[in-house]
């Protein structure tokens, strides 16, 4: 596993909004960032559509109370990767994770979270 430098990075406005809304656990605002048929993959589970994605965010916050701090961002082959540290009430906290986003028409079409 890659160890990240733990200095915050300045994200482009849309990505900064994504992180801020996710950390605030604002389900309705979070859902507006995603395409209607978006897919999220996290912890070997798949969530399709904005309603399922909003439910996923609520459940993650209920169980783990996560806070994500971005420490790097890159783009390759149309995929944006935000690396950072997530802390919360889960075993092993904090850990480094990567959010892999595909954006189409100014909305997130796909999000995969990997450790």
SULTAFEN-V528338 format. One record per pair of residues at least 12 apart in sequence whose ideal C-beta (glycine too) atoms are under 10 Angstrom apart, sorted by sequence separation. I is the first residue (numbers start at 1). J is the second residue. D is the distance in whole Angstrom. If there is no record, write none. Layout:
BEGIN
i/j/d
I/J/D
I/J/D
END
This chain:
BEGIN
i/j/d
17/29/9
18/30/8
21/33/7
37/49/6
38/50/7
40/52/8
47/59/10
70/82/5
71/83/6
72/84/7
84/96/7
85/97/8
99/111/6
100/112/4
101/113/10
17/30/10
34/47/10
36/49/7
37/50/9
39/52/9
40/53/5
43/56/10
70/83/7
71/84/5
83/96/7
84/97/7
86/99/10
99/112/8
100/113/8
35/49/9
36/50/6
38/52/9
39/53/8
42/56/7
45/59/10
68/82/8
70/84/4
71/85/6
83/97/7
84/98/8
98/112/8
99/113/6
100/114/7
17/32/10
18/33/6
34/49/8
35/50/8
36/51/10
38/53/6
42/57/10
69/84/5
70/85/9
82/97/9
83/98/5
84/99/8
98/113/7
99/114/8
17/33/7
18/34/10
34/50/5
40/56/6
68/84/6
69/85/5
82/98/7
83/99/8
97/113/6
98/114/5
33/50/9
40/57/9
43/60/9
67/84/10
68/85/7
69/86/8
81/98/5
82/99/4
83/100/10
97/114/7
98/115/8
15/33/10
31/49/9
32/50/8
42/60/8
67/85/9
68/86/5
69/87/8
81/99/7
82/100/8
97/115/5
14/33/8
31/50/4
34/53/6
67/86/7
68/87/8
80/99/8
81/100/5
82/101/7
96/115/7
30/50/9
31/51/8
33/53/9
34/54/9
66/86/5
67/87/6
68/88/9
80/100/8
81/101/8
95/115/6
31/52/10
66/87/7
67/88/7
79/100/6
80/101/5
28/50/10
31/53/6
32/54/10
64/86/8
65/87/9
66/88/4
79/101/7
80/102/8
27/50/10
30/53/7
31/54/5
64/87/9
65/88/5
66/89/8
79/102/6
80/103/7
92/115/10
27/51/10
30/54/6
31/55/10
64/88/4
65/89/5
66/90/8
72/96/10
74/98/10
76/100/10
78/102/7
79/103/9
29/54/10
63/88/9
64/89/5
65/90/9
69/94/9
71/96/8
77/102/10
78/103/8
27/53/9
28/54/7
30/56/10
31/57/8
60/86/10
63/89/8
64/90/5
67/93/10
68/94/10
72/98/9
73/99/9
75/101/10
78/104/9
27/54/4
30/57/5
61/88/9
63/90/8
64/91/10
66/93/8
67/94/9
86/113/9
26/54/10
27/55/8
30/58/9
60/88/9
65/93/10
66/94/9
73/101/10
75/103/10
80/108/9
27/56/9
64/93/8
66/95/10
68/97/8
70/99/8
82/111/10
86/115/9
27/57/6
60/90/10
26/57/9
27/58/6
66/97/9
68/99/8
79/110/9
80/111/10
81/112/10
82/113/10
83/114/10
25/57/7
25/58/7
79/112/9
81/114/9
27/61/9
22/57/7
25/60/9
26/61/10
21/57/9
25/61/4
24/61/9
25/62/9
22/60/9
23/61/9
22/61/9
25/65/9
25/66/9
25/67/10
23/66/8
24/67/10
22/66/8
23/67/5
22/67/9
23/68/6
68/113/10
22/68/6
23/69/9
19/67/10
20/68/10
19/68/6
18/68/10
19/69/8
19/70/6
18/70/10
60/113/10
16/70/8
15/70/8
42/97/10
53/108/9
56/111/10
16/73/10
42/99/10
50/107/10
15/73/7
50/108/10
53/111/8
11/70/6
40/99/10
41/100/9
9/69/9
10/70/9
8/69/6
9/70/5
11/72/10
12/73/8
7/69/9
8/70/7
9/71/6
11/73/6
18/80/10
6/69/8
8/71/6
9/72/6
10/73/9
12/75/10
19/82/7
23/86/10
38/101/10
39/102/9
7/71/6
8/72/10
9/73/6
18/82/8
38/102/9
47/111/9
4/69/10
6/71/6
7/72/9
15/80/7
19/84/8
4/70/10
5/71/6
14/80/9
16/82/10
38/104/9
46/112/10
4/71/5
5/72/7
15/82/6
35/102/10
4/72/6
12/80/9
33/101/10
35/103/9
40/108/8
11/80/10
35/104/6
38/107/7
39/108/9
41/110/8
42/111/8
2/72/10
33/103/9
35/105/7
38/108/6
39/109/8
40/110/8
41/111/7
42/112/8
43/113/8
11/82/7
35/106/9
36/107/9
38/109/6
39/110/5
40/111/5
41/112/4
42/113/4
43/114/10
35/107/4
37/109/8
38/110/6
39/111/8
40/112/8
41/113/7
42/114/9
43/115/9
9/82/9
11/84/10
33/106/9
34/107/6
35/108/7
36/109/10
37/110/10
38/111/7
39/112/9
40/113/8
41/114/9
9/83/9
33/107/6
34/108/5
35/109/5
9/84/8
32/107/8
33/108/5
34/109/8
35/110/9
8/84/8
34/110/9
8/85/10
22/99/9
34/111/8
5/83/9
6/84/9
30/108/10
33/111/9
4/83/5
6/85/6
4/84/7
19/99/8
2/83/8
4/85/7
18/99/8
18/101/8
15/99/9
18/103/10
15/101/8
14/101/10
6/94/9
15/103/9
14/103/8
22/111/10
6/96/9
18/108/7
4/96/5
14/106/7
3/96/6
4/97/9
14/107/9
15/108/10
18/111/9
1/95/9
2/96/7
4/98/9
14/108/9
1/96/7
1/97/10
2/98/8
1/114/10
1/115/7
END
